[in-house]
Every structure is written in C-alpha cells, then in structure tokens.
Amino acid sequence: VKSIVFRVAGTDRHVLFLTAGGARVDPVRAAALVGAPLEKADAGSIRASTGFAIGGVSPLGHLTPIETYLDPRLLTFEAIWAAAGTPNHVFSVAPERLRAALAPKVAAFTAWPASRARLAQRTKARICRSMPRAESSRGVNGEIGLWMREGATHSGL
C-alpha cells in the first residue's frame, strides 16, 4: 500500500490516499473527490500532520485525524502490506480489516499504466500467498519487521 499525502491548496488540511504500489494517484481525480484543488504536501507538513516521515507513512496511527480515501482495487487482494511508521517497517492486514479500522471513503482516484494493471491482475494472488508474515524487526533473511506507534489513534487490527 502506498500512503500518499496531499494538502488542500493554500491550507493546512491534509488528505491521505491509499493505493496499490503499482498505481499512481491522479491529482485531477483526487481533487475532484476532495472538492478542492490539491498540492504536493512537503515533508515537514506530512510529519507534523501524521507523525511519520515520507516513506514510512502508515495508513493509521496519525497524530491528527486525516481525511482518507481508499483505492477500491486494494479490496481485491487477500492481504496487503503497508508502512508501519518507518521506511523500513511494514505490516500485513486483510484489506477489509484496514477498511473497518479506518472508515475511509472508497473511491477511484488512480491512474494505472496498462502494463502494470495487467501485471497486478496476473500476480496478485501469487504475491499475497508468498509474502512472509510480519514477525520480526530484524529485517534479515527475508523477515519483515512489525512496528506500531504507542497510542495510535486507530485499533482493531
């Protein structure tokens, strides 16, 4: 899962878009959903709003509430992997459980290159079955670390 944060132009209001790794957030479609022009959020404002640095923005556990949109294609996967607060840590979750924990607006806002869309469709089940479980923070021998911030604002995963 990619966690992409935009800022509503001229404001301090941030908006989070969650999409699959091969997709790209289409700024025109995203702005139409939000109902306002969007601009790229800078690293400082992302950290101030979410508590996370770029590359490690988790879909949940933010410092402040954030309007969130979920790409409906994520719901087609058996399991998804998302950043867990740092660029080096991820966690696995069933998409429906993440949806229940976040209560995001589910809407189409992505642009998929045709070749990536076909590749994602062909390989999604194989990838989900072959990913290791998040059990270690060592990050060696293919293990993937699990880390969550104390006092996270979302629970239920």
Disulfide bonds with the S-S distance in Angstrom:
none
